């Protein structure tokens, strides 16, 4: 039986890796808008593998740190879908993946086009962002990787968590280059890839949940049938059949354990969602987080991009970037709802898509009774 393969999709280069190989089995230029052109070379490489995993490089990823609540991955993915324009520069629907504190997005049209094209060569087992493939290496460090034209990417993993992913036009000579072969091998060794590490659309996520639920029901039905068979066997003198049935029950309990554990996690996530709804009923109170967030949304200009928002119960902090970051402190300070508005870190100017922007880090408190 053929082995699964990994296809790494970088900006201008497509690389194919197998398990335990140090060099790509195939390396060729490709066009993300016309992936069908790469199929003849893939077909001539080897017979169709049992499955293929698409690893999406940094050139195609939108990166954000949205500080979502600790709910189930499917719920967090729906939050990203509903508020995509707050965190990502997407023109249409997106495919999202969120793990630890970082979230990634790719236009859903790209993912569908790639799945359709490469799916004609082999079944697509998963679509994974490159930083998540690095996390699956299970080692701490900092690596550089290819990104868009004139850009390099930086991926950091610390204490078992994905801590930073960014693209820059500066020289990253201090960071060693990423070993794509090791990343591909880590993803292939993790098959089936967990859903929270996959780039999925909300509709695809819902389909996966429905499929999982059907599997749980089937596993439960099979387990119930096995238990009934065990009860019948206990009333007979056929010791051999009884022992065989008990072995079957034990095996089914082991096989259904992941489904039952997933169901328990789902119930906990639903309980957390109910807790969030209960907190929303207190949003009319003075100083409530919902009111503060609504006020910030009204005050900040449309070009402002908030990357981090923190609240320790008394003081607030917002970090991000804007076209004119220097104007934000006077704007917030002039609002009667806020006090002690101050800059927490120096502003850094940079160019984003040809436009000058500057970073900001602002702290403030909510005025009592506001």
VEXROLUM-926842 format. One record per residue (C-alpha): residue number from 1; residue in one letter; chain; z, y, x. Coordinates in pm, 1 decimal, always signed. Layout:
BEGIN
+-----+-----+-------+----------+----------+----------+
!   n ! res ! chain !       pz !       py !       px !
+-----+-----+-------+----------+----------+----------+
! NUM !   a !     A !        Z !        Y !        X !
...
+-----+-----+-------+----------+----------+----------+
***
This chain:
BEGIN
+-----+-----+-------+----------+----------+----------+
!   n ! res ! chain !       pz !       py !       px !
+-----+-----+-------+----------+----------+----------+
!   1 !   x !     A !     +0.0 !     +0.0 !     +0.0 !
!   2 !   x !     A !    -95.1 !   +340.8 !   +140.4 !
!   3 !   x !     A !   +174.1 !   +589.0 !   +242.9 !
!   4 !   x !     A !   +221.6 !   +938.6 !    +94.2 !
!   5 !   x !     A !    +94.3 !  +1237.1 !   +293.4 !
!   6 !   x !     A !   +196.5 !  +1603.6 !   +316.6 !
!   7 !   x !     A !    -52.1 !  +1893.4 !   +301.8 !
!   8 !   x !     A !    +73.0 !  +2218.4 !   +459.5 !
!   9 !   x !     A !   -109.1 !  +2520.8 !   +311.1 !
!  10 !   x !     A !    -95.9 !  +2820.1 !   +545.8 !
!  11 !   x !     A !   -295.8 !  +3141.4 !   +517.9 !
!  12 !   x !     A !   -620.8 !  +3021.3 !   +672.3 !
!  13 !   x !     A !   -538.7 !  +2667.7 !   +789.8 !
!  14 !   x !     A !   -476.9 !  +2340.2 !   +607.7 !
!  15 !   x !     A !   -292.4 !  +2062.3 !   +791.1 !
!  16 !   x !     A !   -229.7 !  +1703.9 !   +680.0 !
!  17 !   x !     A !    +70.4 !  +1509.4 !   +812.2 !
!  18 !   x !     A !   +195.9 !  +1155.0 !   +764.3 !
!  19 !   x !     A !   +538.0 !  +1006.2 !   +818.3 !
!  20 !   x !     A !   +661.5 !   +990.8 !  +1175.7 !
!  21 !   x !     A !   +362.0 !  +1167.8 !  +1334.5 !
!  22 !   x !     A !   +387.6 !  +1451.4 !  +1586.0 !
!  23 !   x !     A !    +36.6 !  +1590.3 !  +1533.6 !
!  24 !   x !     A !   -159.1 !  +1663.7 !  +1215.7 !
!  25 !   x !     A !   -393.4 !  +1392.4 !  +1096.4 !
!  26 !   x !     A !   -635.0 !  +1665.7 !   +992.0 !
!  27 !   x !     A !   -655.1 !  +2040.3 !  +1059.6 !
!  28 !   x !     A !   -924.6 !  +2261.1 !   +913.1 !
!  29 !   x !     A !   -982.4 !  +2612.6 !   +780.0 !
!  30 !   x !     A !   -956.7 !  +2651.4 !   +404.1 !
!  31 !   x !     A !   -988.3 !  +2912.7 !   +129.2 !
!  32 !   x !     A !   -700.0 !  +2927.6 !   -118.6 !
!  33 !   x !     A !   -941.2 !  +3049.4 !   -387.2 !
!  34 !   x !     A !  -1175.5 !  +2752.3 !   -332.7 !
!  35 !   x !     A !   -963.7 !  +2450.1 !   -231.8 !
!  36 !   x !     A !  -1235.6 !  +2209.2 !   -351.5 !
!  37 !   x !     A !  -1426.3 !  +2282.4 !    -29.3 !
!  38 !   x !     A !  -1162.0 !  +2091.3 !   +168.4 !
!  39 !   x !     A !  -1191.4 !  +1771.2 !    -39.0 !
!  40 !   x !     A !  -1484.7 !  +1612.2 !   +152.6 !
!  41 !   x !     A !  -1288.5 !  +1633.8 !   +478.2 !
!  42 !   x !     A !   -980.0 !  +1485.6 !   +310.3 !
!  43 !   x !     A !  -1180.0 !  +1199.6 !   +161.0 !
!  44 !   x !     A !  -1333.3 !  +1120.6 !   +500.1 !
!  45 !   x !     A !   -988.6 !  +1124.1 !   +668.4 !
!  46 !   x !     A !   -836.9 !   +808.8 !   +516.0 !
!  47 !   x !     A !   -833.2 !   +622.4 !   +189.0 !
!  48 !   x !     A !   -654.5 !   +812.2 !    -86.2 !
!  49 !   x !     A !   -276.4 !   +801.3 !    -18.4 !
!  50 !   x !     A !    -24.4 !   +680.3 !   -274.7 !
!  51 !   x !     A !    +79.9 !  +1044.5 !   -330.2 !
!  52 !   x !     A !    +51.3 !  +1388.8 !   -175.6 !
!  53 !   x !     A !   +305.8 !  +1667.7 !   -135.8 !
!  54 !   x !     A !   +187.1 !  +2028.7 !   -112.2 !
!  55 !   x !     A !   +397.4 !  +2245.8 !   +123.2 !
!  56 !   x !     A !   +322.8 !  +2614.3 !    +53.0 !
!  57 !   x !     A !   +337.8 !  +2840.0 !   +359.7 !
!  58 !   x !     A !   +500.4 !  +3183.5 !   +383.6 !
!  59 !   x !     A !   +169.3 !  +3366.7 !   +334.7 !
!  60 !   x !     A !   +168.2 !  +3267.8 !    -34.7 !
!  61 !   x !     A !   +538.8 !  +3311.1 !   -111.4 !
!  62 !   x !     A !   +711.3 !  +3604.4 !   -279.7 !
!  63 !   x !     A !  +1073.5 !  +3610.5 !   -154.6 !
!  64 !   x !     A !  +1380.0 !  +3748.4 !   -334.1 !
!  65 !   x !     A !  +1759.1 !  +3718.7 !   -335.4 !
!  66 !   x !     A !  +1835.7 !  +3767.8 !   -706.5 !
!  67 !   x !     A !  +2209.0 !  +3665.6 !   -712.1 !
!  68 !   x !     A !  +2176.3 !  +3445.2 !  -1020.3 !
!  69 !   x !     A !  +2480.9 !  +3284.1 !  -1186.5 !
!  70 !   x !     A !  +2571.1 !  +2924.7 !  -1093.0 !
!  71 !   x !     A !  +2386.2 !  +2753.2 !  -1376.9 !
!  72 !   x !     A !  +2144.7 !  +2459.0 !  -1381.5 !
!  73 !   x !     A !  +1818.7 !  +2498.2 !  -1179.5 !
!  74 !   x !     A !  +1610.1 !  +2491.2 !  -1499.1 !
!  75 !   x !     A !  +1815.0 !  +2779.1 !  -1646.0 !
!  76 !   x !     A !  +1786.2 !  +2981.0 !  -1322.5 !
!  77 !   x !     A !  +1410.7 !  +2920.4 !  -1320.5 !
!  78 !   x !     A !  +1387.6 !  +3056.9 !  -1676.5 !
!  79 !   x !     A !  +1587.7 !  +3364.6 !  -1566.7 !
!  80 !   x !     A !  +1338.3 !  +3424.0 !  -1285.0 !
!  81 !   x !     A !  +1050.5 !  +3380.6 !  -1530.0 !
!  82 !   x !     A !  +1195.2 !  +3633.5 !  -1777.6 !
!  83 !   x !     A !  +1279.3 !  +3891.5 !  -1507.8 !
!  84 !   x !     A !   +995.0 !  +3822.9 !  -1265.5 !
!  85 !   x !     A !   +886.6 !  +4188.5 !  -1247.4 !
!  86 !   x !     A !  +1233.8 !  +4284.5 !  -1119.2 !
!  87 !   x !     A !  +1219.7 !  +4060.1 !   -813.8 !
!  88 !   x !     A !   +859.3 !  +3961.3 !   -744.1 !
!  89 !   x !     A !   +522.9 !  +4138.2 !   -714.0 !
!  90 !   x !     A !   +342.8 !  +3902.7 !   -953.5 !
!  91 !   x !     A !    +53.2 !  +4007.5 !  -1176.1 !
!  92 !   x !     A !    +78.7 !  +3706.0 !  -1406.1 !
!  93 !   x !     A !   +300.9 !  +3408.3 !  -1468.6 !
!  94 !   x !     A !   +463.7 !  +3244.7 !  -1169.8 !
!  95 !   x !     A !   +586.7 !  +2913.0 !  -1037.8 !
!  96 !   x !     A !   +943.7 !  +2946.0 !   -909.9 !
!  97 !   x !     A !  +1192.2 !  +2760.6 !   -690.0 !
!  98 !   x !     A !  +1552.6 !  +2869.1 !   -632.4 !
!  99 !   x !     A !  +1810.4 !  +2705.1 !   -404.2 !
! 100 !   x !     A !  +2122.9 !  +2855.1 !   -246.3 !
! 101 !   x !     A !  +2085.7 !  +3236.6 !   -273.9 !
! 102 !   x !     A !  +1709.1 !  +3263.1 !   -214.3 !
! 103 !   x !     A !  +1428.0 !  +3238.4 !   -468.9 !
! 104 !   x !     A !  +1055.6 !  +3194.3 !   -410.6 !
! 105 !   x !     A !   +758.3 !  +3257.0 !   -637.5 !
! 106 !   x !     A !   +385.4 !  +3182.5 !   -624.1 !
! 107 !   x !     A !   +129.8 !  +3286.5 !   -886.7 !
! 108 !   x !     A !   +109.3 !  +2997.5 !  -1131.7 !
! 109 !   x !     A !   -269.5 !  +3020.4 !  -1125.0 !
! 110 !   x !     A !   -267.4 !  +2933.9 !   -751.9 !
! 111 !   x !     A !    -40.4 !  +2632.3 !   -801.7 !
! 112 !   x !     A !   -252.3 !  +2500.0 !  -1090.3 !
! 113 !   x !     A !   -574.0 !  +2544.8 !   -888.5 !
! 114 !   x !     A !   -426.5 !  +2362.5 !   -587.0 !
! 115 !   x !     A !   -282.0 !  +2081.7 !   -800.7 !
! 116 !   x !     A !   -613.7 !  +2030.2 !   -979.2 !
! 117 !   x !     A !   -817.9 !  +2028.1 !   -658.3 !
! 118 !   x !     A !   -598.8 !  +1807.3 !   -438.8 !
! 119 !   x !     A !   -499.5 !  +1593.8 !   -737.4 !
! 120 !   x !     A !   -853.8 !  +1460.0 !   -742.3 !
! 121 !   x !     A !   -780.3 !  +1310.1 !   -399.5 !
! 122 !   x !     A !   -426.9 !  +1178.8 !   -461.7 !
! 123 !   x !     A !   -149.5 !  +1218.8 !   -721.3 !
! 124 !   x !     A !    +57.6 !  +1530.5 !   -647.6 !
! 125 !   x !     A !   +421.8 !  +1424.5 !   -615.2 !
! 126 !   x !     A !   +564.7 !  +1775.2 !   -558.2 !
! 127 !   x !     A !   +484.7 !  +2134.2 !   -460.0 !
! 128 !   x !     A !   +747.2 !  +2262.4 !   -214.3 !
! 129 !   x !     A !   +800.4 !  +2601.1 !    -45.4 !
! 130 !   x !     A !   +800.5 !  +2582.9 !   +336.1 !
! 131 !   x !     A !  +1158.8 !  +2724.0 !   +368.2 !
! 132 !   x !     A !  +1287.4 !  +2438.8 !   +151.0 !
! 133 !   x !     A !  +1104.5 !  +2191.5 !   +374.9 !
! 134 !   x !     A !  +1290.7 !  +2350.3 !   +669.3 !
! 135 !   x !     A !  +1621.5 !  +2312.1 !   +481.3 !
! 136 !   x !     A !  +1547.7 !  +1940.9 !   +435.0 !
! 137 !   x !     A !  +1550.7 !  +1905.6 !   +816.3 !
! 138 !   x !     A !  +1931.3 !  +1926.9 !   +781.2 !
! 139 !   x !     A !  +1989.2 !  +2126.7 !  +1096.5 !
! 140 !   x !     A !  +2097.2 !  +2486.1 !  +1162.2 !
! 141 !   x !     A !  +1875.9 !  +2727.9 !  +1350.8 !
! 142 !   x !     A !  +1621.2 !  +3009.4 !  +1339.9 !
! 143 !   x !     A !  +1245.9 !  +2948.0 !  +1353.9 !
! 144 !   x !     A !   +928.3 !  +3154.4 !  +1337.8 !
! 145 !   x !     A !   +625.3 !  +3050.5 !  +1133.8 !
! 146 !   x !     A !   +280.3 !  +3176.6 !  +1039.8 !
! 147 !   x !     A !   +264.7 !  +3418.9 !   +747.8 !
! 148 !   x !     A !     -3.2 !  +3657.9 !   +621.0 !
! 149 !   x !     A !   -258.7 !  +3847.2 !   +833.6 !
! 150 !   x !     A !    -81.9 !  +4024.2 !  +1118.1 !
! 151 !   x !     A !   +255.5 !  +3889.7 !  +1005.9 !
! 152 !   x !     A !   +508.7 !  +3636.4 !  +1128.4 !
! 153 !   x !     A !   +776.0 !  +3468.8 !   +922.6 !
! 154 !   x !     A !  +1139.8 !  +3406.0 !  +1010.1 !
! 155 !   x !     A !  +1344.3 !  +3122.5 !   +855.1 !
! 156 !   x !     A !  +1718.6 !  +3087.0 !   +917.3 !
! 157 !   x !     A !  +1945.2 !  +2795.7 !   +823.2 !
! 158 !   x !     A !  +2321.6 !  +2819.3 !   +880.3 !
! 159 !   x !     A !  +2609.0 !  +2586.3 !   +789.5 !
! 160 !   x !     A !  +2371.9 !  +2374.0 !   +586.0 !
! 161 !   x !     A !  +2242.1 !  +2665.8 !   +375.9 !
! 162 !   x !     A !  +1912.9 !  +2855.6 !   +373.3 !
! 163 !   x !     A !  +2046.4 !  +3199.2 !   +475.3 !
! 164 !   x !     A !  +1737.8 !  +3417.1 !   +535.1 !
! 165 !   x !     A !  +1361.0 !  +3410.3 !   +492.6 !
! 166 !   x !     A !  +1145.4 !  +3713.6 !   +562.3 !
! 167 !   x !     A !   +802.9 !  +3826.6 !   +681.5 !
! 168 !   x !     A !   +757.9 !  +4092.5 !   +946.3 !
! 169 !   x !     A !   +492.2 !  +4248.1 !  +1166.4 !
! 170 !   x !     A !   +729.4 !  +4263.1 !  +1464.1 !
! 171 !   x !     A !   +723.6 !  +4024.6 !  +1758.4 !
! 172 !   x !     A !   +947.9 !  +3719.3 !  +1702.8 !
! 173 !   x !     A !   +925.1 !  +3576.0 !  +2053.6 !
! 174 !   x !     A !  +1300.1 !  +3501.8 !  +2053.8 !
! 175 !   x !     A !  +1261.4 !  +3251.7 !  +1769.9 !
! 176 !   x !     A !  +1102.5 !  +2914.6 !  +1855.1 !
! 177 !   x !     A !   +796.6 !  +2814.7 !  +1652.0 !
! 178 !   x !     A !   +857.1 !  +2586.7 !  +1356.0 !
! 179 !   x !     A !   +760.6 !  +2220.0 !  +1393.7 !
! 180 !   x !     A !   +546.7 !  +2159.8 !  +1086.0 !
! 181 !   x !     A !   +527.4 !  +1786.4 !  +1154.5 !
! 182 !   x !     A !   +907.6 !  +1755.1 !  +1137.0 !
! 183 !   x !     A !   +918.0 !  +1957.3 !   +813.5 !
! 184 !   x !     A !   +647.6 !  +1740.6 !   +655.4 !
! 185 !   x !     A !   +831.1 !  +1425.0 !   +762.6 !
! 186 !   x !     A !  +1157.4 !  +1556.9 !   +608.1 !
! 187 !   x !     A !   +984.0 !  +1625.5 !   +274.5 !
! 188 !   x !     A !   +814.8 !  +1285.3 !   +267.3 !
! 189 !   x !     A !  +1146.7 !  +1117.2 !   +345.2 !
! 190 !   x !     A !  +1304.1 !  +1304.5 !    +48.0 !
! 191 !   x !     A !  +1060.0 !  +1172.4 !   -213.7 !
! 192 !   x !     A !  +1111.4 !  +1202.6 !   -502.7 !
! 193 !   x !     A !  +1183.7 !  +1571.2 !   -425.8 !
! 194 !   x !     A !  +1464.5 !  +1720.2 !   -643.2 !
! 195 !   x !     A !  +1343.3 !  +1957.8 !   -912.7 !
! 196 !   x !     A !  +1534.7 !  +2260.0 !   -779.1 !
! 197 !   x !     A !  +1334.9 !  +2237.9 !   -453.0 !
! 198 !   x !     A !   +996.6 !  +2235.4 !   -627.4 !
! 199 !   x !     A !   +775.0 !  +2531.4 !   -718.5 !
! 200 !   x !     A !   +740.5 !  +2484.2 !  -1094.2 !
! 201 !   x !     A !   +634.3 !  +2687.4 !  -1393.4 !
! 202 !   x !     A !   +880.8 !  +2712.6 !  -1679.7 !
! 203 !   x !     A !   +649.9 !  +2499.7 !  -1898.1 !
! 204 !   x !     A !   +627.7 !  +2230.1 !  -1629.1 !
! 205 !   x !     A !  +1004.3 !  +2242.6 !  -1586.7 !
! 206 !   x !     A !  +1053.4 !  +2184.1 !  -1959.3 !
! 207 !   x !     A !   +813.3 !  +1888.9 !  -1945.0 !
! 208 !   x !     A !  +1011.5 !  +1739.9 !  -1655.8 !
! 209 !   x !     A !  +1337.8 !  +1775.2 !  -1848.4 !
! 210 !   x !     A !  +1181.7 !  +1605.7 !  -2152.5 !
! 211 !   x !     A !  +1058.7 !  +1320.9 !  -1930.5 !
! 212 !   x !     A !  +1405.1 !  +1283.4 !  -1777.4 !
! 213 !   x !     A !  +1563.0 !  +1269.6 !  -2122.5 !
! 214 !   x !     A !  +1320.7 !   +997.8 !  -2227.5 !
! 215 !   x !     A !  +1414.4 !   +801.6 !  -1915.2 !
! 216 !   x !     A !  +1784.7 !   +842.4 !  -1997.8 !
! 217 !   x !     A !  +1727.3 !   +707.6 !  -2348.2 !
! 218 !   x !     A !  +1524.4 !   +415.9 !  -2215.8 !
! 219 !   x !     A !  +1789.3 !   +339.2 !  -1954.7 !
! 220 !   x !     A !  +2058.9 !   +357.0 !  -2222.5 !
! 221 !   x !     A !  +1862.0 !   +128.9 !  -2453.8 !
! 222 !   x !     A !  +1803.8 !   -124.1 !  -2176.0 !
! 223 !   x !     A !  +2171.9 !   -107.9 !  -2081.6 !
! 224 !   x !     A !  +2275.0 !   -163.0 !  -2444.4 !
! 225 !   x !     A !  +2038.4 !   -459.3 !  -2471.9 !
! 226 !   x !     A !  +2183.1 !   -605.3 !  -2152.3 !
! 227 !   x !     A !  +2538.4 !   -564.5 !  -2282.4 !
! 228 !   x !     A !  +2438.9 !   -735.5 !  -2609.4 !
! 229 !   x !     A !  +2285.1 !  -1020.9 !  -2413.3 !
! 230 !   x !     A !  +2602.7 !  -1045.8 !  -2209.8 !
! 231 !   x !     A !  +2813.0 !  -1069.0 !  -2527.4 !
! 232 !   x !     A !  +2586.6 !  -1344.2 !  -2661.2 !
! 233 !   x !     A !  +2609.4 !  -1533.5 !  -2332.5 !
! 234 !   x !     A !  +2990.1 !  -1521.9 !  -2342.4 !
! 235 !   x !     A !  +2981.1 !  -1729.9 !  -2659.4 !
! 236 !   x !     A !  +2774.6 !  -2008.2 !  -2502.8 !
! 237 !   x !     A !  +2844.4 !  -2273.8 !  -2249.0 !
! 238 !   x !     A !  +2550.0 !  -2172.7 !  -2032.1 !
! 239 !   x !     A !  +2734.7 !  -2043.9 !  -1727.1 !
! 240 !   x !     A !  +2421.7 !  -1989.4 !  -1522.8 !
! 241 !   x !     A !  +2263.4 !  -1762.4 !  -1783.7 !
! 242 !   x !     A !  +2591.1 !  -1572.1 !  -1816.6 !
! 243 !   x !     A !  +2604.9 !  -1504.6 !  -1442.7 !
! 244 !   x !     A !  +2240.4 !  -1391.9 !  -1439.4 !
! 245 !   x !     A !  +2304.1 !  -1152.1 !  -1727.1 !
! 246 !   x !     A !  +2607.7 !  -1004.4 !  -1556.4 !
! 247 !   x !     A !  +2398.9 !   -945.0 !  -1245.2 !
! 248 !   x !     A !  +2138.5 !   -768.4 !  -1461.0 !
! 249 !   x !     A !  +2403.6 !   -544.9 !  -1616.7 !
! 250 !   x !     A !  +2537.1 !   -451.4 !  -1273.1 !
! 251 !   x !     A !  +2187.8 !   -366.2 !  -1149.5 !
! 252 !   x !     A !  +2110.1 !   -155.0 !  -1456.6 !
! 253 !   x !     A !  +2437.0 !    +32.4 !  -1418.8 !
! 254 !   x !     A !  +2340.1 !   +122.6 !  -1062.8 !
! 255 !   x !     A !  +1986.4 !   +223.3 !  -1165.4 !
! 256 !   x !     A !  +2107.7 !   +435.2 !  -1458.1 !
! 257 !   x !     A !  +2380.5 !   +608.7 !  -1254.0 !
! 258 !   x !     A !  +2150.9 !   +899.2 !  -1143.1 !
! 259 !   x !     A !  +2041.8 !   +957.2 !  -1503.0 !
! 260 !   x !     A !  +2400.8 !   +956.7 !  -1629.8 !
! 261 !   x !     A !  +2510.2 !  +1188.7 !  -1347.8 !
! 262 !   x !     A !  +2220.7 !  +1423.7 !  -1427.5 !
! 263 !   x !     A !  +2324.2 !  +1427.3 !  -1792.6 !
! 264 !   x !     A !  +2679.7 !  +1520.1 !  -1689.1 !
! 265 !   x !     A !  +2543.2 !  +1806.5 !  -1478.3 !
! 266 !   x !     A !  +2333.9 !  +1920.9 !  -1774.9 !
! 267 !   x !     A !  +2641.2 !  +1928.2 !  -1998.7 !
! 268 !   x !     A !  +2832.6 !  +2132.0 !  -1740.7 !
! 269 !   x !     A !  +2541.8 !  +2377.7 !  -1714.4 !
! 270 !   x !     A !  +2532.0 !  +2414.0 !  -2093.9 !
! 271 !   x !     A !  +2906.6 !  +2484.0 !  -2093.7 !
! 272 !   x !     A !  +2856.4 !  +2751.6 !  -1826.7 !
! 273 !   x !     A !  +2577.6 !  +2904.6 !  -2035.6 !
! 274 !   x !     A !  +2813.6 !  +2919.9 !  -2335.1 !
! 275 !   x !     A !  +3065.6 !  +3096.1 !  -2112.2 !
! 276 !   x !     A !  +2807.5 !  +3356.2 !  -2015.4 !
! 277 !   x !     A !  +2730.2 !  +3416.9 !  -2382.2 !
! 278 !   x !     A !  +3100.8 !  +3465.3 !  -2451.1 !
! 279 !   x !     A !  +3122.3 !  +3720.9 !  -2170.2 !
! 280 !   x !     A !  +2833.0 !  +3909.7 !  -2328.0 !
! 281 !   x !     A !  +3048.6 !  +3981.0 !  -2635.2 !
! 282 !   x !     A !  +3267.4 !  +4201.3 !  -2415.8 !
! 283 !   x !     A !  +2973.7 !  +4408.6 !  -2292.7 !
! 284 !   x !     A !  +3073.5 !  +4708.7 !  -2510.7 !
! 285 !   x !     A !  +3396.8 !  +4762.9 !  -2316.1 !
! 286 !   x !     A !  +3413.0 !  +5056.7 !  -2075.8 !
! 287 !   x !     A !  +3311.5 !  +4956.4 !  -1723.8 !
! 288 !   x !     A !  +3174.5 !  +4622.1 !  -1839.2 !
! 289 !   x !     A !  +2913.4 !  +4479.9 !  -1596.0 !
! 290 !   x !     A !  +2645.4 !  +4472.1 !  -1865.3 !
! 291 !   x !     A !  +2687.2 !  +4845.9 !  -1930.9 !
! 292 !   x !     A !  +2687.5 !  +4929.2 !  -1560.1 !
! 293 !   x !     A !  +2369.9 !  +4728.1 !  -1504.1 !
! 294 !   x !     A !  +2203.6 !  +4898.0 !  -1801.1 !
! 295 !   x !     A !  +2302.6 !  +5239.7 !  -1662.7 !
! 296 !   x !     A !  +2164.4 !  +5155.0 !  -1317.6 !
! 297 !   x !     A !  +1839.2 !  +5039.5 !  -1475.9 !
! 298 !   x !     A !  +1805.3 !  +5375.3 !  -1648.5 !
! 299 !   x !     A !  +1887.0 !  +5581.4 !  -1336.5 !
! 300 !   x !     A !  +1693.5 !  +5403.2 !  -1063.3 !
! 301 !   x !     A !  +1324.4 !  +5499.3 !  -1031.0 !
! 302 !   x !     A !  +1051.0 !  +5250.9 !  -1117.1 !
! 303 !   x !     A !   +961.6 !  +5204.6 !   -748.7 !
! 304 !   x !     A !  +1314.2 !  +5094.0 !   -653.6 !
! 305 !   x !     A !  +1357.3 !  +4725.8 !   -565.6 !
! 306 !   x !     A !  +1716.7 !  +4593.8 !   -570.4 !
! 307 !   x !     A !  +1763.0 !  +4292.6 !   -343.2 !
! 308 !   x !     A !  +2140.8 !  +4255.2 !   -373.1 !
! 309 !   x !     A !  +2401.2 !  +4371.0 !   -623.5 !
! 310 !   x !     A !  +2772.4 !  +4303.5 !   -569.7 !
! 311 !   x !     A !  +3086.9 !  +4378.9 !   -770.3 !
! 312 !   x !     A !  +3440.3 !  +4290.3 !   -655.5 !
! 313 !   x !     A !  +3604.6 !  +4391.3 !   -982.6 !
! 314 !   x !     A !  +3649.9 !  +4758.3 !   -888.7 !
! 315 !   x !     A !  +3372.0 !  +4871.2 !   -655.2 !
! 316 !   x !     A !  +2995.8 !  +4817.8 !   -677.3 !
! 317 !   x !     A !  +2730.6 !  +4787.4 !   -405.9 !
! 318 !   x !     A !  +2351.3 !  +4786.1 !   -436.6 !
! 319 !   x !     A !  +2106.2 !  +4710.7 !   -152.2 !
! 320 !   x !     A !  +1729.8 !  +4739.7 !   -170.2 !
! 321 !   x !     A !  +1438.2 !  +4968.2 !    -96.5 !
! 322 !   x !     A !  +1253.3 !  +5258.0 !   -260.2 !
! 323 !   x !     A !   +983.2 !  +5512.1 !   -185.8 !
! 324 !   x !     A !  +1249.6 !  +5784.1 !   -152.0 !
! 325 !   x !     A !  +1581.8 !  +5609.4 !    -85.0 !
! 326 !   x !     A !  +1749.7 !  +5934.7 !    +21.2 !
! 327 !   x !     A !  +1722.9 !  +6069.1 !   -334.3 !
! 328 !   x !     A !  +1919.2 !  +5783.4 !   -489.4 !
! 329 !   x !     A !  +2270.2 !  +5887.7 !   -378.4 !
! 330 !   x !     A !  +2243.1 !  +6239.2 !   -534.7 !
! 331 !   x !     A !  +2092.7 !  +6085.5 !   -847.3 !
! 332 !   x !     A !  +2379.2 !  +5838.9 !   -894.7 !
! 333 !   x !     A !  +2641.3 !  +6097.0 !   -792.2 !
! 334 !   x !     A !  +2515.0 !  +6336.4 !  -1058.8 !
! 335 !   x !     A !  +2573.8 !  +6082.7 !  -1332.9 !
! 336 !   x !     A !  +2913.6 !  +6128.1 !  -1504.0 !
! 337 !   x !     A !  +2961.1 !  +5750.7 !  -1528.4 !
! 338 !   x !     A !  +2991.2 !  +5702.3 !  -1149.0 !
! 339 !   x !     A !  +3221.3 !  +5835.9 !   -877.7 !
! 340 !   x !     A !  +3274.7 !  +5791.0 !   -501.9 !
! 341 !   x !     A !  +2900.2 !  +5741.1 !   -454.3 !
! 342 !   x !     A !  +2831.1 !  +5692.6 !    -83.1 !
! 343 !   x !     A !  +2587.5 !  +5540.0 !   +163.3 !
! 344 !   x !     A !  +2715.2 !  +5216.7 !   +321.2 !
! 345 !   x !     A !  +2445.5 !  +5159.4 !   +584.9 !
! 346 !   x !     A !  +2171.9 !  +5360.7 !   +760.5 !
! 347 !   x !     A !  +1833.6 !  +5370.7 !   +589.6 !
! 348 !   x !     A !  +1536.6 !  +5203.7 !   +758.6 !
! 349 !   x !     A !  +1179.0 !  +5313.2 !   +694.0 !
! 350 !   x !     A !   +894.9 !  +5061.3 !   +685.8 !
! 351 !   x !     A !   +543.4 !  +5010.6 !   +550.5 !
! 352 !   x !     A !   +492.4 !  +4777.2 !   +255.0 !
! 353 !   x !     A !   +135.3 !  +4710.6 !   +137.5 !
! 354 !   x !     A !    +22.7 !  +5030.5 !   +307.0 !
! 355 !   x !     A !   +289.7 !  +5250.1 !   +145.5 !
! 356 !   x !     A !   +597.1 !  +5394.8 !   +320.8 !
! 357 !   x !     A !   +932.2 !  +5276.7 !   +188.7 !
! 358 !   x !     A !  +1292.9 !  +5301.4 !   +303.1 !
! 359 !   x !     A !  +1595.2 !  +5080.8 !   +256.9 !
! 360 !   x !     A !  +1922.3 !  +5180.3 !    +92.2 !
! 361 !   x !     A !  +2278.1 !  +5046.2 !    +71.4 !
! 362 !   x !     A !  +2492.8 !  +5240.6 !   -176.1 !
! 363 !   x !     A !  +2852.0 !  +5191.3 !   -290.0 !
! 364 !   x !     A !  +3015.7 !  +5348.5 !   -596.2 !
! 365 !   x !     A !  +3285.5 !  +5307.3 !   -856.8 !
! 366 !   x !     A !  +3269.8 !  +5339.3 !  -1234.1 !
! 367 !   x !     A !  +3458.1 !  +5645.9 !  -1355.8 !
! 368 !   x !     A !  +3757.2 !  +5551.5 !  -1569.6 !
! 369 !   x !     A !  +3675.3 !  +5581.0 !  -1938.3 !
! 370 !   x !     A !  +3299.2 !  +5605.1 !  -1872.9 !
+-----+-----+-------+----------+----------+----------+
***
